[in-house]
Amino acid sequence: QVLLVESGGGLVQAGGSLRLACAVSGVSLSINAMDWYRQAPGKQRELVAHVNSYGNTNYGDSVKGRFAISKDNLKNVVYLQMDSLKPEDTAVYYCRYQTPYTGRTYWGQGTQVTVSS
């Protein structure tokens, strides 16, 4: 059973930082990729960051240079460091795992990030 549990959201002023964490159970991060997504009110869910099993990363255009995804394979936790936050970063942030062979997708419950201007 795959379980994803996010934490670390909250209210922060523009220009501030937050670090989100996603505790993963049921799969090993050492051999799997993970994603962070976000969904703002009235908008579609969008990919924020991706890390593969080797630690290589990709980012959405709107967060490049400000956000950093990383993972701790021993703790089985994936992180999202968010710096220089903007009001438009306000959203519910989700971690996501997709099985490599069947494509089955698992989501966490989400954590709210609110950036005030």
C-alpha positions as CSV (number, residue, x, y, z in Angstrom):
1,Q,0.0,0.0,0.0
2,V,1.4,3.3,-1.1
3,L,0.9,6.2,1.3
4,L,2.0,9.8,0.8
5,V,1.7,12.4,3.6
6,E,2.5,16.0,3.0
7,S,3.5,18.5,5.7
8,G,5.0,22.0,6.0
9,G,2.4,24.3,4.5
10,G,1.3,27.5,6.0
11,L,1.0,31.2,5.7
12,V,4.0,33.3,4.6
13,Q,4.6,36.8,3.4
14,A,5.8,37.4,-0.2
15,G,9.5,36.9,-0.5
16,G,9.5,34.3,2.3
17,S,10.4,30.6,2.3
18,L,8.7,27.4,3.2
19,R,9.9,23.8,3.0
20,L,7.3,21.1,2.3
21,A,7.9,17.4,3.1
22,C,6.2,14.3,1.8
23,A,6.7,11.1,3.8
24,V,6.4,8.1,1.5
25,S,5.6,4.5,2.5
26,G,5.1,1.5,0.4
27,V,7.7,2.4,-2.3
28,S,11.4,3.1,-2.1
29,L,12.5,6.6,-3.3
30,S,15.9,5.1,-4.1
31,I,14.4,3.5,-7.2
32,N,11.4,5.6,-8.0
33,A,10.6,9.1,-9.2
34,M,8.4,11.6,-7.3
35,D,6.5,14.8,-8.2
36,W,5.1,17.8,-6.5
37,Y,2.0,19.4,-8.0
38,R,-0.1,22.3,-7.0
39,Q,-3.7,23.5,-7.5
40,A,-4.9,27.0,-7.0
41,P,-8.6,27.8,-6.7
42,G,-10.3,27.7,-10.0
43,K,-7.2,26.4,-11.8
44,Q,-6.0,23.0,-13.0
45,R,-3.5,21.0,-11.1
46,E,0.0,21.7,-12.5
47,L,3.3,20.1,-12.2
48,V,5.7,22.0,-10.0
49,A,8.8,19.8,-9.7
50,H,10.0,16.3,-10.6
51,V,12.9,14.2,-9.2
52,N,13.8,10.8,-10.7
53,S,15.5,7.8,-9.0
54,Y,18.9,9.2,-9.8
55,G,18.2,12.6,-8.3
56,N,17.8,14.5,-11.5
57,T,15.3,17.3,-11.4
58,N,12.9,19.2,-13.6
59,Y,10.7,22.2,-12.7
60,G,7.7,24.1,-14.0
61,D,8.6,27.4,-15.7
62,S,6.9,29.5,-13.1
63,V,9.1,28.1,-10.2
64,K,12.5,27.7,-11.9
65,G,15.2,29.3,-9.9
66,R,13.0,29.6,-6.8
67,F,12.0,26.1,-5.8
68,A,14.1,23.0,-5.3
69,I,13.0,19.4,-5.0
70,S,15.2,16.9,-3.2
71,K,14.8,13.5,-1.6
72,D,16.2,11.6,1.3
73,N,16.4,7.9,0.3
74,L,17.1,6.7,3.8
75,K,14.2,8.6,5.4
76,N,12.0,8.0,2.3
77,V,11.0,11.6,2.3
78,V,10.8,14.1,-0.7
79,Y,11.1,17.8,0.0
80,L,10.2,21.0,-1.8
81,Q,12.2,24.0,-0.8
82,M,10.3,27.1,-1.8
83,D,12.1,30.5,-1.8
84,S,11.2,34.0,-3.0
85,L,7.5,33.1,-2.7
86,K,4.9,35.1,-4.5
87,P,1.2,35.5,-4.0
88,E,0.6,33.5,-7.2
89,D,2.3,30.5,-5.5
90,T,-0.8,30.2,-3.2
91,A,-2.2,26.8,-3.8
92,V,-2.7,23.3,-2.3
93,Y,0.5,21.4,-2.9
94,Y,0.4,17.6,-3.5
95,C,3.1,15.0,-3.8
96,R,2.4,12.3,-6.4
97,Y,3.8,8.9,-7.2
98,Q,3.1,7.1,-10.4
99,T,4.0,3.4,-10.8
100,P,6.4,3.0,-13.7
101,Y,4.8,-0.1,-15.3
102,T,1.0,0.2,-14.7
103,G,0.8,4.0,-14.5
104,R,-1.3,3.9,-11.4
105,T,-1.2,7.2,-9.6
106,Y,-1.1,8.0,-5.9
107,W,-1.7,11.4,-4.3
108,G,-1.2,12.8,-0.9
109,Q,-3.9,14.7,0.9
110,G,-2.3,18.0,0.1
111,T,-0.9,20.9,2.2
112,Q,-2.1,24.5,1.9
113,V,0.4,27.2,1.1
114,T,-0.8,30.8,1.3
115,V,1.5,33.7,0.3
116,S,0.3,37.1,1.4
117,S,1.3,40.3,-0.5
